[in-house]
Amino acid sequence: MVEEQELVAALQNEAEKESAFRELVARYKERLYWQIRNMVLDHDDADDVLQNTFIKIFRNINSFKGESKLHTWMYRIAANESITFLNKKAKRNNVSIDNVKNNAVRKLETDVYFEGDQLQLQFQKAIATLPERQRLIFTMKYFEDHTFEELSEILETSVGGLKSSYHIAVKKITEFIKNHDETL
C-alpha cells in the first residue's frame, strides 16, 4: 500500500492523478461513507454526498498543503458536505432542519440497508435528534473512534469544546433511549 505522502504526491501529479485517485477511493470510500451515512442517515443520500465529497477532493487536491493529514482534510470535506446537504434539503423542501431529521428517521425504519434490532434503531433515532454539530462530533468519536485531538484538527475547534459536546450528546442519547424504549 502506498504511504499517504506518496499518495498525495501522485494525486498532485497530473500524469498519476487518475490512478492515484482510484487508490484513494478504494482506501477511504467505506470510512467516508459511514461518516456521511451517520450524518444524513439515508443510504441513497449518503451515496450522493460521498460522490460530491470525492468530486470536491479530486478538484481541490492541489490546494492540499499537507498541514494536516490527508484523511483529516477529507473528513473535514465530508463533514462540510454532509451539513451542506442537510441544509439544502431543508431549504429545498421549505422545512426546518428538524423536519428533515424526522423524515430521515422515519425512512430509517423502512431502510433495507439498515441492519439492526429495535435497540439499534432507537439508538439511531436518538442520534438523529442531536443538533448537527453535536451529531457530527458524536458519530466521529463513537463510530469512527477518532481521538479528541484528531477531531479538533478535523473540525477546527478546541478539544475542551469537543469533549463537552460529546458528553452532552451521550447524555441526550441516554435520556432519549430511556424515554422511548419501554423494554429498558
N, C-alpha and C positions, 0 to 999 in steps of 0.2 A: 504494500500500500504506500502511496506517495505521501510524504510528510506535508503538513499544512503549508509551510513556507514555499515548498516546491510547487504545490498545487496553485497557490496564489500567483507565483511567477508564471506558471503555464497559462493561467486564466488571463493574465495581463499581457500575454504574448499572442498577437493575432494569429500566428501560424498554428499555435497549440490550443487556442481558446476553446474550440468546439469539443475536442476530445477531453480536455480538462474539465469542461462544464459537465460532460456526461459522467465523469468520475465524481464530481461534486454532487450531482443529483443522486447518484447511486449511494453515496456515502451519507447524505443528510436528509434525503427525502422522507424517510419514515419518522425521524425525530421531529422535523419541522411540521410534518402532517399532524402529529399528535399534539404538538404545542398549539397549532392553529385549531384543531378539532376541539380541544378543551376550551377554547375561547368561543368559537362560533357554534359548536355543538352538532350541527348538521353535516353529514358526510359530503354531500354534493357542494355545499358552501365551503367546506374545508378544502376540497379539491380545487375550487375556483381560487380561493385565497392563496393556496400553495402555488398554483400556477402563476398568479400575479407576483408572488414573492420571488420565485425563480426568475421571472422576467426582469424584475427590478434588480436582482443580484447580477444577472447577465449584463444588463445595460450599464450598471454602475460599478462594476468590479474594478475599473481603472481608477476610481476615486477612493478605493480602499487603500489606506496608507500603512496598515499594519500596526496602528496604535493600540489596537485590541486584537484578540484572536479572531480568526475568520468566522468561527462558529458564533462568537459573541455578536459580531456585526450582523450575521444572517438572522440570528434570533431577534435582534432589535428590529430588523426589517419585517420579519414575520409578525412580531407583536404589533408594530405600527400598521401593517396591512390588515390585520385582524380587527383592530379598533376602527380603522377607516371603513372597512367593510360593514361592520355593525352600525356605525353612524350613518353611512349612506343608505343602508337598508331601512333604517328607521325614518330617515328623511324622505326616501322614495315612497315609502308606504304611508307617509304623513302620520306617523305614530311615534310615541316615545320609545326610547331605548328599552324601557321596562317591558313594553308590549312585544318588542322584537324578542326579548329574552323569554317571555312567557310562551310565545308561539314556538320558539326553538325547543323549549322544554316539552311542550305537547307533542311536537314532532319526534322528539327523542323516544317517547313511549311507544311509537309505532315504527321506529327506525330499524330496518332489517340488519343494519350494520352494528347495532348496539347489542352487545353480548353481556348480559348481567342479570342478576336476580333483583328482587324488589329493593333490597337494601342499597345495592349499587345504583339503581335508578333514583332512589331518594337522595343518595349522595350527589349524583349528577345534578338533580334538581336544586339541591342546596347550593352547590357551586354556582349554578346559573343565576341564583338570586343575588350574588355578590356584585357590587359595583365593578365596572370593567377593570380598573387598575388593580383592585384587590383580587379579582378573579385571576388576572394575569399573574400576579405575584404568587398566589396560592398554587396555581397549576404548574408554574415553572419550578417551584420549590418542591411540591408534593409529588408530581408525576415525573418531572424531568430530573429531580434530585440535584438541582443547582444549589451551590452554596450561596449564602447571602452576599458574599464578596463578588461572585460571578453575576448575580442578579443586579448588584449595584452598578457594575460595569455595563451590563446589557441595557438596563432601564435608566441609567444615568441619574441615580438617586442615592441617598445615604443608606448605609447598612442599618442604622438605627430606625429609620423610617420604614424600611422593608420589614424588619423584624416586627415592628408594631403592627403594620398592615397584615402580615401573615398571621400573627396571633389573634388579631381581631377577626380575621376570616375564619380561623379554626373555631373560635367561639360561636360565630354566626352559624356555621355549618352544623356544629354540635346542637345548638338550640333548634335549628330547623328540623333536623332529624328527630330530635326528642319530641317536638311538637307535631310532626306529621307522620310518625310511624307508631302505630298502636302496639306493634309487636316488641318494641324495645322496652 
